[in-house]
Amino acid sequence: MARVGVIVAIYHDHAFAVEVVDGKVVGGLPRFEASIGDLVEVAVASDVDEEVHLHAYDLTVTVPAGGRGVLRVEATIPGVFEAELHGSGLRVFELQVS
């Protein structure tokens, strides 16, 4: 009997990562840059359960303690936008789109 599988490829122009430990962004607050029309993926890891919210794009992703959440966005709005943790209000990165 033949086995049928599905391969799913997620294409992105930019992939970034950020980690939060003890209430701080490891390495400081990063600013990620993209051009209008780019597909951007940002992986956020945390040592506590959190939600990350990217302003202007109004995207939210859950990050489990010890795990990661991944925001995927098509960069269609120019400007600089903050992403923050909902629980603590900590800014975790900025996305600059031009």
Solvent accessible surface area in square Angstrom, and as a share of the most:
residue,aa,sasa,rsa
1,M,239,1.07
2,A,92,0.71
3,R,229,0.84
4,V,142,0.82
5,G,66,0.64
6,V,130,0.75
7,I,166,0.84
8,V,117,0.67
9,A,93,0.72
10,I,94,0.48
11,Y,155,0.59
12,H,65,0.29
13,D,61,0.32
14,H,60,0.27
15,A,63,0.48
16,F,48,0.20
17,A,77,0.59
18,V,12,0.07
19,E,82,0.37
20,V,2,0.01
21,V,58,0.33
22,D,119,0.62
23,G,50,0.48
24,K,144,0.61
25,V,18,0.10
26,V,87,0.50
27,G,86,0.83
28,G,40,0.38
29,L,70,0.35
30,P,35,0.22
31,R,122,0.45
32,F,19,0.08
33,E,109,0.49
34,A,7,0.05
35,S,59,0.38
36,I,96,0.49
37,G,41,0.39
38,D,23,0.12
39,L,66,0.33
40,V,2,0.01
41,E,26,0.12
42,V,3,0.02
43,A,12,0.09
44,V,0,0.00
45,A,32,0.25
46,S,6,0.04
47,D,58,0.30
48,V,83,0.47
49,D,106,0.55
50,E,22,0.10
51,E,69,0.31
52,V,0,0.00
53,H,24,0.11
54,L,2,0.01
55,H,66,0.30
56,A,61,0.47
57,Y,32,0.12
58,D,111,0.58
59,L,58,0.29
60,T,68,0.39
61,V,29,0.16
62,T,86,0.50
63,V,0,0.00
64,P,66,0.41
65,A,55,0.43
66,G,73,0.71
67,G,24,0.23
68,R,145,0.53
69,G,4,0.04
70,V,31,0.18
71,L,6,0.03
72,R,122,0.45
73,V,13,0.07
74,E,91,0.41
75,A,0,0.00
76,T,74,0.43
77,I,70,0.36
78,P,84,0.53
79,G,30,0.29
80,V,71,0.41
81,F,27,0.11
82,E,64,0.29
83,A,0,0.00
84,E,41,0.18
85,L,4,0.02
86,H,93,0.41
87,G,69,0.67
88,S,80,0.52
89,G,40,0.39
90,L,50,0.25
91,R,98,0.36
92,V,0,0.00
93,F,1,0.00
94,E,22,0.10
95,L,1,0.00
96,Q,50,0.22
97,V,3,0.02
98,S,89,0.57
